[in-house]
Amino acid sequence: MIAEILSTGDEIRSGALIDSNTAHIAQELEAVGVKVVRHSSVGDDVEILVSVFNEIGRRADICVVTGGLGPTTDDLTTEAASKAAGVELFLDQTALAAIKKIFKKRNRPMNDSNIKQAIFPIGATRMDNPVGTAPGFMLKIDKCYFFFIPGVPAEMRTMLSDKVIPIIKKVSGNRKVCLTNTISTFGLTESATGERIAGLVEEFPGIKLGLRAKFPEIHIKLYAYGDDPIRLKELLSKTSDWVLEKMGKSVLSVTGDSMASVIGDLLRRQKSSIAVAESCTGGLVAHWLTDSPGASDYFIFSGVTYSNRAKIDLLGVLSETIERFGAVHEETAKEMAKGVRRITGATYGLSISGIAGPDGGTEAKPVGTVCIGLAAPDGVEGRRFNVSFEKRSMNKVIFAETALNLLRIKLLKAGQAGTIS
């Protein structure tokens, strides 16, 4: 079966609101063996919606439509669906009672406009919404089964998994499955990554390969499609092992985890801790490291020592070091790392000092220069990199990721070599 995904709403169509739903829907459909052939978006216009519904109805088997099920005047999806199907609308008393119950539970009055959310095309199959006031519905238009669900991401995800996917499995009768695996990497460009794993598809027939640049990482997506889950799992495992061998230390995770998440797992396993002294990244490393639940198991301290005075007074960096080498230098970064480790008692001290731009660079230290210090039980090291991008924000991200990568490699060498989350 082939499917399409349609996002509705003027904000989506105009680009004022980023459509975060489509990618998730496509992945869920592909996972149950439904091939997604087209994504599209339409604004809040009944006649255009009707036209698009009819077009899709003639060419697709399944269409998931998001948005336009609210109580306001610009929520037009239900009206358009009834016109496209050539049926009248009716008030569903069961749905209305459920909506009233939600408002009562929330101790809020229900406006008359919310009655609109209990109105459906005749012949539609209602899909109750357990996390919101807008029920969805299924309606066949021409040869296509349309699934209309809210555009609010949390509601969309719940209804997709609990309502839409189970129905699609029954409607399609498709027993084939699509297993996927995402391998996250860092340090190589997308083209270099492609060269490293060239020949994968020939080596493993039945595997589909996708490369995705998710700055600053490159994600390798493997797809195995068929009707034997056990065989597909074995094929996916063998292919993943092959990729690991080709990519080496640039592999962060074979489950698509982020750099910070991988480091958190390594620190927790080793019963180690980390403290960070940042300058140009302004706390970005600390933000990432504390973004995972349970970060208190290993994260001790972060300080944004932006000025030279802060580096000297708080971290104990020698004024002579800064006078001789400057704030952006391996020696300064080493003293920052030693200082933050000393004052916190952390197993590891990590520091960053660099020039994120757009100004501040020199011939000797151009924009994009970053110096990273790492203090560990067996000593301290300082490294310099130049990884300049056009935007200051991108430089900050790549600086932070590079620093974390040094820590990751150190952790792998510290007794957990070869273990990847």
Secondary structure, DSSP 8 states (H G I E B T S, - for coil): -EEEEEEESHHHHHTSS---HHHHHHHHHHHTT-EEEEEEEE-S-HHHHHHHHHHHHHH-SEEEEES--SSSTT--HHHHHHHHHT--EEE-HHHHHHHHHHHHHTT----GGGGGGGEEETT-EEE--TTSS--EEEEEETTEEEEEE-SSHHHHHHHIIIIIHHHHHHHH----EEEEEEEEE-SS-HHHHHHHTTTHHHHSTTEEEEEEEETTEEEEEEEEEES-HHHHHHHHHHHHHHHHHHHGGGEEESS---HHHHHHHHHHHTT--EEEEESTTTTHHHHHHTTSTTGGGTEEEEEE--SHHHHHHHH---HHHHHHH-SSSHHHHHHHHHHHHHHHT-SEEEEEEE--SSS---SSS-TTEEEEEEEETTEEEEEEEE---SSHHHHHHHHHHHHHHHHHHHHHHTT-TT---
